[in-house]
Amino acid sequence: MTYASTSPVRLADDIARLITTLDDHLLVAGPKQGAEILRHVIDTEDGVLGRITGVLITAAHRAKVQAEDGTASPELALALGRAANTLNDAALDLNDHADELKRLAQPSGSPAAVARPAASAMVARRRR
């Protein structure tokens, strides 16, 4: 999909508003639709999270070049690089659950929707 806006700043503002709209839809979505929305959001290649990570990676590279020529601080380049790495790590962690979201989004009665994991206590796991 091409976007008609000629202003990249306006485009960024429009994307931010669209993300808010997506959040509103997710808030009222049923379980299956919510899982489908999340599956598309966390897609590390073509999803929202993957694309925003790409923007941060680009920003970090741009800030690095500007830091090298003295127009931006090295701290800005490092902060953007850390943010891009952190978001990428989070995206990869969430991507581990893409199959479960796909299963949850399946229509009732389909073979993929029948298998349910056993209930368990919530345990926070963090990969480093």
N, C-alpha and C positions, 0 to 999 in steps of 0.2 A: 504494500500500500504506500503510495506516495502522498506526501503531505504538502498542501498548497502554500503554507506560510513561507514567506521569504525571510522572516526574521528568526534566527536561531534562538534568540532569547524568548520570543513569543512561543516558539515551538516547545521550549523547555517548560514554560508556564502552562501551556496546553496539556503537555504530558503529565505534569503534576496534578492538574485538575482531573484528568482521565484516571489517574491512579486513585484519587479520592473517590471517584465514581465507582471504580472497581471495588474498592474497600466497602462502599455502601452496598453494592450487590452481594459481596461475600457475607456481609453482616446478616442479610435476610435470606440467603440461599439455603435450600434444603441440604441434607447431608451429601447426596450424590452430586448435586450441582456445585456445592462448596468444594468437594474433593476435586472435581473437574477444573474449577477455577484455580485452585491451588496447584494442581498438576501443571497447568500452563504458566503460572507465575514462577514456580521454582525451576522450570526447565533451564538447565545451565547453558544451553546453546541458544535457543530461540525464545525463551521465556523472558518475562519482565526482569527477573533477578539477574539472569545472564546478560541481558542487554545493558542494564544499569551498571553491572560490574565492568562491562566493556567500556562504558563511558568513563568510569573512574580510572581504568587502566590508561585510556587515552589522555585523560587530564593529568595523570601522574607523569606520563612521558613528556607531555607538553610543558609541564611545570619544571621538569628536570632540564630540558633544553633552555628554558628561560632562566633557571638558576645558574646554569653554566655561562650564560651571557650577561648575568648580573641584573636582569630585570625582575627576577623573583627570588625569594629567599629559598635556600636549600631546605629549610624546615617545612615550607609549603610542599615542595616536591616529595619529601619524606612522608609527610602526613597523608598526602593523597595516595602514595604508594602503599602505606600501611592500611589505609581504608580499603583500597582495592583488594589487597591480600586478605584482609579480614572478611570482606564480603564474599570473595571467591571461596574461602574456606567454609563459610556458612552455607553458601550455595551447594558446595560439594557434600556437606553433611546432610542437607535437606534432600539432595538428589538420591541419597541412599534410601529414601522412603517413597520414591516416585512410583515403584511398583505397587505399593500399598495404596497410594492415592488412586492409581489406575483401577485397582480392584474395587475400591470404595465407590468409584464413579460408575461402575458397571450397573446395568439394569438388574433389578431383582430377578432371581431365577437363572441368571446366566452362570455357567460353570465357574467363572472367575469370581463371581460375587458370593458364592456359596461358602467357600472356605473362610472361616473366621479364626483369628488368633485367640489363644486362651487369654482370659483376663489376667492382668498382673498389676502389681503395685507400680506406680510411676517412679522411675529411676532416671536421674539425669546422667547422661553420658556425654563426655566431651572429648573429642579427638584432637590431638595436637600434633 
